[in-house]
């Protein structure tokens, strides 16, 4: 799910469950931790949480959150969507309330609550910044700034310019998840652009007790933060490992894992050969040239359920469950694209892939290969179908992972 702050600044057929792929890449460069930390998180692609059934190509993890410093005011929040296209943890307020956890709201220097409006492909989120101890596997980020998605209207109402880009997507149904775990290439969700701007961007707001909000600058250490970047160790990035799907018409579910850290332990060493490393620009983009066309800004985004790009020569589904996605006349339709890194990590790689007719997917399948769609004007997004059968590395900005310095994507 490609967040936009930095850019401005988403049954009858028998089905089998996929098995876990390999997690032992060949050893490469990097410092190996003397005392290994538990750093592997199970992930699942399934039909979604009870509050939003019928999801597909959504990879979920369980995140443990606690009131800062507490060992009793804690909850394991399941069905949190992993998103390599954004940074920061965002949790739905009603889900936290049902779990019995209340997180303290962050305040600015004037004692006002800090609230945030973040743009994603499908709309915008609104809610307060809060503090939480966040745990994934054996890794904990203490007092981490997170966003509470205010689906209950408990806090200040959003300003008029929040929700103008599409709709507010604060609830479980909006994301198809109980929360969003942004583990992209940046440490903060806005960064320097929200620290000293002469005119504060409409991203962070100071809100009075009366509910009046005004855009304001926020220091980096108070911005919503990528949890992986805040871990004491294994903070160089993540590796997403998913197997190939078993059935060409989709699997009921699929299981894989997220390994925390790159080149910090033996289980996350980078392979010495065969790895394409794509450096990104300040917006988190490398470039992709589709089918011999012009180069477009691009990213690898686990929060997007399809290959998202524009090709007017491919028919679009006009009826059924996949309206708006591509329905090629002859399927699967073989296509290709060339990825090119930016800056020091400027590798080039050709990716051959295919676009399926989604009307041939099995009923109730949640893991769908080769799903393609438009609606990504002027850019190319390698969504969840790209992850099947690959190990995808997400290197965090200014963190050294073996021979490479983030930000980068690799596979």
C-alpha positions as CSV (number, residue, x, y, z in Angstrom):
1,X,0.0,0.0,0.0
2,X,1.9,3.0,-1.3
3,X,1.7,5.9,1.2
4,X,2.0,9.3,-0.2
5,X,3.5,11.6,2.5
6,X,7.0,11.4,1.0
7,X,5.8,11.8,-2.6
8,X,3.4,14.6,-1.8
9,X,5.7,15.2,0.7
10,X,-3.4,1.3,-0.6
11,X,-15.7,-24.3,-2.4
12,X,-16.4,-26.5,-5.4
13,X,-12.7,-26.8,-6.2
14,X,-10.3,-28.5,-3.8
15,X,-7.7,-26.1,-2.5
16,X,-4.4,-26.8,-0.8
17,X,-2.5,-24.6,1.6
18,X,1.0,-23.6,0.5
19,X,4.0,-24.6,2.5
20,X,6.8,-22.4,3.9
21,X,9.7,-21.6,1.6
22,X,13.4,-21.8,2.4
23,X,14.8,-19.3,4.9
24,X,18.5,-20.2,4.6
25,X,20.1,-18.0,1.9
26,X,23.8,-18.4,1.1
27,X,26.0,-16.5,3.5
28,X,27.1,-13.1,2.4
29,X,28.8,-10.0,3.9
30,X,27.7,-8.4,7.1
31,X,28.3,-8.6,10.8
32,X,26.7,-11.5,12.6
33,X,25.3,-11.0,16.1
34,X,27.2,-12.8,18.8
35,X,24.0,-13.7,20.7
36,X,21.2,-14.5,18.2
37,X,17.8,-12.8,18.9
38,X,14.5,-14.5,18.0
39,X,13.8,-12.6,14.8
40,X,11.3,-14.7,12.7
41,X,7.6,-13.7,12.5
42,X,5.1,-16.1,10.9
43,X,2.9,-14.5,8.3
44,X,-0.3,-15.8,6.7
45,X,-2.2,-14.9,3.6
46,X,-5.9,-15.6,4.3
47,X,-9.4,-14.2,3.9
48,X,-8.9,-11.6,6.6
49,X,-10.1,-10.7,10.1
50,X,-13.6,-11.5,11.2
51,X,-14.6,-7.8,10.8
52,X,-13.6,-7.8,7.1
53,X,-13.9,-11.3,5.5
54,X,-13.2,-11.9,1.8
55,X,-9.7,-10.4,1.5
56,X,-7.2,-11.6,-0.9
57,X,-3.4,-11.2,-1.4
58,X,-3.1,-9.7,2.1
59,X,-0.2,-10.9,4.2
60,X,-0.9,-10.7,7.9
61,X,1.2,-10.9,11.1
62,X,0.4,-10.7,14.8
63,X,1.8,-7.8,16.7
64,X,2.1,-7.5,20.5
65,X,1.4,-4.1,21.9
66,X,1.6,-2.9,25.5
67,X,1.1,0.3,27.3
68,X,4.7,1.6,27.7
69,X,6.5,0.0,30.6
70,X,3.6,-2.4,31.4
71,X,3.6,-6.2,31.2
72,X,-0.1,-6.6,32.0
73,X,-1.7,-4.0,29.8
74,X,-0.9,-5.9,26.6
75,X,-2.6,-7.5,23.7
76,X,-1.6,-9.7,20.7
77,X,-3.3,-8.0,17.7
78,X,-3.8,-10.5,14.9
79,X,-4.4,-9.8,11.2
80,X,-2.1,-6.8,11.0
81,X,-1.3,-6.1,7.3
82,X,2.4,-6.0,6.5
83,X,3.1,-3.1,4.2
84,X,6.5,-2.5,2.6
85,X,5.2,0.7,0.9
86,X,4.9,2.7,4.1
87,X,6.5,3.2,7.5
88,X,4.9,2.9,11.0
89,X,2.4,0.9,12.9
90,X,-1.2,1.9,12.7
91,X,-3.9,0.1,14.8
92,X,-7.7,0.4,14.7
93,X,-9.0,2.0,17.9
94,X,-12.0,-0.3,18.3
95,X,-9.7,-3.4,18.0
96,X,-7.5,-2.1,20.8
97,X,-10.5,-1.2,22.9
98,X,-11.9,-4.7,22.5
99,X,-8.5,-6.1,23.6
100,X,-8.5,-4.0,26.7
101,X,-5.5,-1.8,25.8
102,X,-5.4,1.9,26.1
103,X,-2.3,3.7,24.7
104,X,-1.3,7.2,25.9
105,X,-1.8,10.0,23.3
106,X,1.3,12.0,22.4
107,X,1.2,15.7,23.2
108,X,2.9,18.6,21.6
109,X,4.7,21.4,23.4
110,X,1.4,23.2,24.0
111,X,-0.2,20.2,25.6
112,X,-2.4,19.5,22.5
113,X,-2.8,16.0,21.2
114,X,-0.8,15.2,18.1
115,X,-3.0,13.8,15.4
116,X,-2.1,12.6,11.9
117,X,-3.6,12.5,8.5
118,X,-1.8,10.0,6.2
119,X,-2.6,9.4,2.5
120,X,-2.7,6.0,1.0
121,X,-3.9,4.7,-2.4
122,X,-7.5,4.2,-1.2
123,X,-7.9,7.3,0.9
124,X,-6.6,8.7,4.1
125,X,-6.3,7.7,7.7
126,X,-6.9,10.0,10.7
127,X,-6.2,9.6,14.4
128,X,-3.9,10.4,17.3
129,X,-0.3,9.5,17.6
130,X,0.2,7.4,20.7
131,X,3.0,5.5,22.5
132,X,3.4,1.7,22.7
133,X,5.9,-1.0,23.4
134,X,5.7,-3.0,20.2
135,X,7.0,-6.6,20.0
136,X,7.6,-8.8,16.9
137,X,9.1,-12.2,17.7
138,X,11.8,-11.5,20.3
139,X,12.4,-7.8,19.3
140,X,10.8,-4.9,21.2
141,X,10.7,-1.2,20.4
142,X,9.9,0.6,23.6
143,X,7.7,3.7,23.7
144,X,7.3,3.7,19.9
145,X,5.2,6.4,18.3
146,X,2.3,4.7,16.5
147,X,-1.0,5.9,15.0
148,X,-4.4,5.0,16.4
149,X,-6.9,4.8,13.5
150,X,-9.9,6.6,15.1
151,X,-12.9,4.5,13.8
152,X,-14.9,5.4,16.9
153,X,-14.8,9.2,16.6
154,X,-13.4,9.4,20.1
155,X,-10.8,12.0,19.4
156,X,-10.8,15.3,17.5
157,X,-12.6,15.2,14.2
158,X,-10.5,15.3,11.0
159,X,-9.9,18.7,9.5
160,X,-11.6,19.5,6.2
161,X,-8.6,18.7,4.1
162,X,-8.2,15.2,5.6
163,X,-10.4,12.8,3.7
164,X,-10.4,15.0,0.6
165,X,-8.3,12.5,-1.2
166,X,-10.8,9.6,-1.5
167,X,-12.4,8.6,1.8
168,X,-11.3,8.0,5.4
169,X,-10.2,4.4,5.7
170,X,-9.9,4.2,9.5
171,X,-11.8,1.0,10.2
172,X,-11.1,-2.7,9.9
173,X,-13.2,-2.8,6.7
174,X,-11.2,0.1,5.2
175,X,-7.8,-1.8,5.3
176,X,-9.2,-5.3,5.4
177,X,-7.1,-5.6,8.6
178,X,-6.9,-4.8,12.3
179,X,-4.0,-2.6,11.6
180,X,-1.2,-1.8,9.2
181,X,2.5,-2.6,9.9
182,X,4.6,-0.2,7.7
183,X,8.1,-1.8,7.3
184,X,9.2,0.2,4.3
185,X,12.6,1.7,3.5
186,X,12.3,4.7,5.7
187,X,12.5,5.1,9.5
188,X,9.8,7.7,9.8
189,X,6.5,8.1,8.0
190,X,7.1,11.7,7.0
191,X,10.7,12.5,7.8
192,X,12.6,15.9,7.6
193,X,9.8,17.4,5.5
194,X,7.6,17.5,8.6
195,X,10.2,18.9,11.0
196,X,11.1,22.4,9.9
197,X,8.7,23.3,7.1
198,X,8.0,27.1,6.9
199,X,4.4,26.1,6.2
200,X,3.6,22.8,8.0
201,X,2.4,20.1,5.7
202,X,-1.2,18.8,6.3
203,X,0.1,15.6,7.8
204,X,0.6,16.2,11.6
205,X,-1.8,18.4,13.5
206,X,-2.0,19.8,17.0
207,X,-5.6,19.4,18.3
208,X,-7.1,21.3,21.2
209,X,-9.4,19.8,23.8
210,X,-12.2,21.5,21.9
211,X,-11.3,19.6,18.8
212,X,-9.8,22.4,16.8
213,X,-6.8,21.2,14.8
214,X,-4.0,23.0,13.0
215,X,-1.1,21.6,10.9
216,X,2.2,21.6,12.8
217,X,5.8,20.4,12.5
218,X,6.8,17.4,14.6
219,X,10.3,16.3,15.6
220,X,11.6,13.0,14.1
221,X,11.5,11.2,17.5
222,X,7.8,12.0,17.8
223,X,6.8,10.9,14.3
224,X,5.2,7.5,13.6
225,X,8.2,5.2,13.3
226,X,9.0,2.0,11.5
227,X,9.2,-0.5,14.4
228,X,12.1,-2.4,12.8
229,X,14.2,0.7,12.6
230,X,13.6,1.2,16.3
231,X,14.7,-2.3,17.4
232,X,17.9,-2.3,19.4
233,X,19.3,-5.0,17.1
234,X,18.3,-6.4,13.8
235,X,17.3,-2.9,12.7
236,X,18.6,-2.9,9.1
237,X,15.5,-4.1,7.4
238,X,13.4,-7.2,6.8
239,X,13.2,-10.2,4.5
240,X,9.8,-11.4,3.4
241,X,9.8,-15.0,2.4
242,X,6.9,-16.6,0.6
243,X,6.7,-19.9,-1.3
244,X,5.3,-20.3,-4.8
245,X,1.6,-21.0,-4.8
246,X,0.5,-24.6,-5.4
247,X,-2.4,-23.9,-7.7
248,X,-2.4,-21.7,-10.8
249,X,-6.0,-20.7,-10.0
250,X,-5.1,-19.6,-6.4
251,X,-4.7,-21.2,-3.0
252,X,-7.0,-21.1,-0.1
253,X,-4.2,-19.6,2.0
254,X,-0.4,-19.4,2.1
255,X,2.1,-19.3,4.9
256,X,5.5,-17.7,5.0
257,X,7.7,-15.6,7.3
258,X,9.2,-12.2,7.9
259,X,12.8,-12.3,9.1
260,X,13.8,-9.1,11.0
261,X,17.2,-7.7,10.2
262,X,19.4,-8.0,7.1
263,X,23.0,-9.3,7.5
264,X,22.8,-9.2,11.3
265,X,22.4,-12.9,12.1
266,X,23.1,-16.2,10.3
267,X,19.4,-16.5,9.3
268,X,19.3,-13.2,7.5
269,X,22.7,-13.2,5.7
270,X,22.6,-11.9,2.2
271,X,23.4,-14.3,-0.6
272,X,26.9,-13.8,-2.2
273,X,25.5,-14.0,-5.7
274,X,22.2,-13.9,-7.5
275,X,20.7,-10.9,-5.6
276,X,19.3,-7.9,-7.5
277,X,19.7,-4.8,-5.2
278,X,17.6,-1.7,-6.3
279,X,18.5,1.5,-4.5
280,X,15.6,4.0,-4.1
281,X,15.3,7.8,-4.2
282,X,14.0,10.0,-1.5
283,X,10.4,8.9,-2.3
284,X,11.2,5.2,-1.9
285,X,11.2,4.6,-5.6
286,X,13.4,2.8,-8.2
287,X,12.4,2.8,-11.8
288,X,10.5,0.2,-14.0
289,X,10.1,0.2,-17.8
290,X,7.1,-1.9,-18.7
291,X,7.1,-3.9,-22.0
292,X,9.8,-1.6,-23.5
293,X,8.1,1.6,-22.5
294,X,9.2,4.7,-20.6
295,X,10.8,4.4,-17.1
296,X,8.3,5.0,-14.3
297,X,8.8,5.4,-10.6
298,X,8.2,2.0,-9.0
299,X,8.2,0.2,-5.7
300,X,7.8,-3.3,-4.2
301,X,4.7,-3.0,-2.1
302,X,3.2,-5.9,0.0
303,X,0.2,-3.8,0.8
304,X,-0.9,-3.7,-2.8
305,X,-2.8,-6.9,-3.8
306,X,-1.9,-6.8,-7.5
307,X,0.6,-5.8,-10.2
308,X,-0.6,-2.2,-10.4
309,X,0.3,-0.4,-13.7
310,X,-1.4,1.1,-16.7
311,X,-1.7,-0.7,-20.0
312,X,-4.7,0.4,-22.2
313,X,-4.2,-2.7,-24.4
314,X,-5.3,-5.1,-21.7
315,X,-9.1,-5.6,-21.3
316,X,-10.5,-4.6,-17.9
317,X,-13.1,-6.8,-16.0
318,X,-16.5,-5.2,-16.4
319,X,-18.5,-7.6,-14.3
320,X,-18.1,-10.1,-11.5
321,X,-16.0,-10.0,-8.3
322,X,-12.9,-8.4,-10.0
323,X,-14.4,-5.3,-11.7
324,X,-11.5,-2.9,-12.4
325,X,-8.8,-5.5,-12.5
326,X,-7.3,-6.7,-15.8
327,X,-9.1,-9.5,-17.7
328,X,-6.8,-10.3,-20.6
329,X,-8.6,-11.7,-23.7
330,X,-5.9,-14.5,-23.8
331,X,-4.7,-15.5,-20.4
332,X,-2.2,-15.8,-18.9
333,X,-0.8,-12.8,-20.8
334,X,3.0,-12.9,-20.8
335,X,4.6,-9.5,-20.3
336,X,7.9,-8.1,-18.9
337,X,9.4,-5.1,-17.2
338,X,13.0,-3.9,-16.5
339,X,13.8,-2.7,-13.0
340,X,16.6,-0.2,-12.4
341,X,18.0,0.9,-9.1
342,X,18.8,4.5,-8.1
343,X,22.1,5.8,-6.8
344,X,24.9,3.5,-5.6
345,X,22.7,0.4,-5.9
346,X,21.9,0.8,-9.5
347,X,21.4,-2.8,-10.6
348,X,19.2,-3.6,-13.6
349,X,17.0,-6.7,-13.8
350,X,14.3,-8.0,-16.3
351,X,11.3,-9.6,-14.7
352,X,9.1,-11.8,-16.9
353,X,5.6,-12.2,-15.4
354,X,2.1,-12.9,-16.5
355,X,-1.4,-11.4,-16.0
356,X,-4.2,-13.9,-15.2
357,X,-7.9,-13.8,-15.9
358,X,-9.1,-13.4,-12.3
359,X,-12.5,-14.9,-13.2
360,X,-10.7,-18.3,-13.4
361,X,-9.5,-18.1,-9.7
362,X,-10.9,-20.8,-7.5
363,X,-13.8,-19.8,-5.2
364,X,-12.7,-18.7,-1.7
365,X,-9.0,-18.5,-2.8
366,X,-7.1,-15.9,-0.8
367,X,-3.7,-16.2,-2.4
368,X,-4.0,-15.2,-6.0
369,X,-1.1,-15.3,-8.5
370,X,-0.6,-13.0,-11.4
371,X,-3.4,-10.6,-10.5
372,X,-3.1,-7.3,-12.4
373,X,-4.9,-4.0,-12.4
374,X,-4.7,-0.4,-13.4
375,X,-5.4,2.6,-11.3
376,X,-1.7,3.3,-10.7
377,X,-1.3,6.3,-12.9
378,X,2.3,7.3,-13.8
379,X,3.9,4.6,-11.7
380,X,4.4,0.8,-11.5
381,X,3.8,-1.1,-8.3
382,X,5.0,-4.7,-7.8
383,X,2.3,-5.9,-5.4
384,X,1.8,-9.1,-3.6
385,X,1.9,-11.4,-6.6
386,X,5.6,-10.4,-7.0
387,X,6.4,-11.9,-3.5
388,X,5.2,-15.4,-4.3
389,X,8.2,-17.7,-4.7
390,X,10.7,-15.0,-3.8
391,X,12.7,-13.7,-0.8
392,X,12.3,-9.9,-0.9
393,X,14.7,-7.7,1.1
394,X,13.7,-4.2,2.3
395,X,16.7,-2.2,3.4
396,X,16.1,0.8,5.7
397,X,17.5,4.2,4.9
398,X,21.0,4.9,6.1
399,X,21.3,1.4,7.7
400,X,24.2,-0.7,6.5
401,X,23.3,-4.3,5.6
402,X,26.3,-6.3,4.5
403,X,27.8,-4.6,1.4
404,X,24.8,-2.3,0.9
405,X,23.4,0.8,2.5
406,X,19.6,1.5,2.5
407,X,17.3,2.6,1.2
408,X,16.9,-0.4,-1.1
409,X,14.7,-3.3,-2.2
410,X,16.3,-6.5,-3.3
411,X,15.2,-10.0,-4.5
